[in-house]
């Protein structure tokens, strides 16, 4: 059965030039401060997060961009409660290399 999904190996050298300016800024922030969530990103970009309604709106906005970056293979994500927490794929690769060097791979 054919799959339309992109294999992670083909995204190892994903050019950041193919990202929108907004995606690029978000990706750069995640690289600097990971793990992070949509609310933390919204606060960094000075979005209004004072009321519950504005926090939900900002979270939805940045979750959209985070999911696009996850689909492109640049970030990994995990749901923790209602929050989507993301970290760079680069960090996951470093963790795997560290495990190999420590001899903890089965």
C-alpha positions as CSV (number, residue, x, y, z in Angstrom):
1,X,0.0,0.0,0.0
2,X,1.5,3.4,-1.0
3,X,2.0,6.1,1.5
4,X,2.0,9.8,0.9
5,X,4.0,10.5,4.0
6,X,7.5,11.8,3.6
7,X,10.2,9.6,5.2
8,X,12.3,11.3,7.9
9,X,15.6,10.4,6.1
10,X,14.7,12.6,3.2
11,X,14.2,15.6,5.6
12,X,17.6,15.4,7.3
13,X,18.8,18.3,5.3
14,X,15.5,20.2,4.9
15,X,16.5,23.7,3.7
16,X,15.2,26.4,6.1
17,X,14.7,28.6,3.0
18,X,11.6,26.5,2.2
19,X,10.0,27.7,5.4
20,X,7.7,30.7,5.6
21,X,9.2,33.7,7.5
22,X,6.9,32.9,10.5
23,X,7.8,29.2,10.5
24,X,11.5,30.2,10.3
25,X,11.2,32.5,13.4
26,X,9.3,29.9,15.3
27,X,11.8,27.1,14.4
28,X,14.7,29.4,15.4
29,X,13.1,30.0,18.8
30,X,12.5,26.3,19.4
31,X,16.2,25.6,18.5
32,X,17.2,28.1,21.2
33,X,14.8,27.1,23.9
34,X,13.5,23.5,23.8
35,X,11.4,21.8,24.9
36,X,8.7,24.5,24.5
37,X,5.0,24.9,24.0
38,X,2.7,27.1,21.8
39,X,2.0,29.4,24.8
40,X,5.7,29.9,25.5
41,X,6.2,30.8,21.9
42,X,3.2,33.2,21.9
43,X,4.6,34.9,25.0
44,X,8.1,35.2,23.3
45,X,6.5,36.9,20.3
46,X,4.6,39.3,22.6
47,X,1.1,37.9,21.8
48,X,-1.7,38.9,24.2
49,X,-2.0,36.0,26.7
50,X,-3.7,37.9,29.5
51,X,-7.2,36.4,29.3
52,X,-8.3,32.8,28.9
53,X,-9.8,33.6,25.5
54,X,-6.6,35.4,24.1
55,X,-4.4,32.6,25.5
56,X,-6.5,30.0,23.7
57,X,-6.4,32.0,20.4
58,X,-2.6,32.4,20.6
59,X,-2.2,28.7,21.5
60,X,-4.3,27.7,18.5
61,X,-2.3,30.0,16.2
62,X,1.1,28.7,17.2
63,X,0.0,25.1,17.4
64,X,-0.9,25.3,13.7
65,X,2.7,26.4,12.8
66,X,4.2,23.8,15.2
67,X,2.2,21.0,13.5
68,X,3.4,22.2,10.1
69,X,7.0,22.0,11.3
70,X,6.4,18.5,12.8
71,X,5.0,17.4,9.4
72,X,8.1,18.7,7.7
73,X,10.2,16.6,10.0
74,X,12.0,19.5,11.8
75,X,10.3,19.1,15.2
76,X,9.0,16.3,17.3
77,X,6.0,16.7,19.5
78,X,4.1,15.2,22.3
79,X,0.8,16.2,24.0
80,X,1.1,16.8,27.7
81,X,-2.4,17.6,28.9
82,X,-3.7,20.2,26.6
83,X,-0.3,21.5,25.7
84,X,1.6,20.5,22.6
85,X,5.3,20.3,23.6
86,X,7.9,20.4,20.8
87,X,11.7,19.9,20.5
88,X,14.0,19.8,17.5
89,X,14.7,16.6,15.6
90,X,18.4,17.6,15.9
91,X,18.1,17.1,19.7
92,X,16.5,13.7,19.2
93,X,19.4,12.6,16.9
94,X,21.9,13.8,19.5
95,X,20.1,11.8,22.2
96,X,20.3,8.7,20.0
97,X,24.0,9.2,19.4
98,X,24.7,9.7,23.1
99,X,22.8,6.5,23.8
100,X,25.0,4.6,21.3
101,X,28.2,6.0,22.7
102,X,27.1,5.1,26.2
103,X,26.2,1.5,25.0
104,X,22.6,1.7,26.0
105,X,21.1,0.6,22.7
106,X,19.6,-2.8,22.6
